């Protein structure tokens, strides 16, 4: 069972807060969504949860800080496919999904 806990999580670009003071506790499996207007910080929040975006506050995955997890453990626990990529890959959907299994094989 996976648990995600955010406490007072904030992300800042220079003097502008893209995400400020987010508190969240999700325990167990399920499908969750983040809703909001364009530019309100949804993608920034997801990147912070994955450890791809600097943040202040606390982000715990299964009781451990995201910064304490190895890259392999992050890959086995969290999946993130960003909106924009510079990679020019011509992959079928099944190939993209299969990439999510790589951390379990390495």
ChimeraX attribute file (.defattr): number of C-alpha atoms within 10 A of each C-alpha:
attribute: neighborCount
match mode: 1-to-1
recipient: residues
	/A:1	6
	/A:2	13
	/A:3	14
	/A:4	18
	/A:5	19
	/A:6	19
	/A:7	15
	/A:8	15
	/A:9	20
	/A:10	21
	/A:11	22
	/A:12	15
	/A:13	9
	/A:14	6
	/A:15	6
	/A:16	9
	/A:17	13
	/A:18	16
	/A:19	20
	/A:20	17
	/A:21	14
	/A:22	14
	/A:23	14
	/A:24	12
	/A:25	10
	/A:26	13
	/A:27	12
	/A:28	9
	/A:29	9
	/A:30	7
	/A:31	5
	/A:32	7
	/A:33	6
	/A:34	9
	/A:35	9
	/A:36	9
	/A:37	7
	/A:38	8
	/A:39	9
	/A:40	13
	/A:41	18
	/A:42	16
	/A:43	17
	/A:44	20
	/A:45	22
	/A:46	16
	/A:47	18
	/A:48	19
	/A:49	25
	/A:50	19
	/A:51	19
	/A:52	14
	/A:53	14
	/A:54	13
	/A:55	20
	/A:56	14
	/A:57	14
	/A:58	18
	/A:59	24
	/A:60	18
	/A:61	22
	/A:62	14
	/A:63	11
	/A:64	14
	/A:65	16
	/A:66	21
	/A:67	16
	/A:68	12
	/A:69	15
	/A:70	10
	/A:71	13
	/A:72	12
	/A:73	13
	/A:74	17
	/A:75	17
	/A:76	15
	/A:77	14
	/A:78	13
	/A:79	12
	/A:80	12
	/A:81	10
	/A:82	9
	/A:83	6
	/A:84	6
	/A:85	8
	/A:86	5
	/A:87	6
	/A:88	6
	/A:89	8
	/A:90	8
	/A:91	9
	/A:92	9
	/A:93	8
	/A:94	8
	/A:95	10
	/A:96	13
	/A:97	11
	/A:98	10
	/A:99	10
	/A:100	15
	/A:101	13
	/A:102	12
	/A:103	14
	/A:104	10
	/A:105	6
	/A:106	6
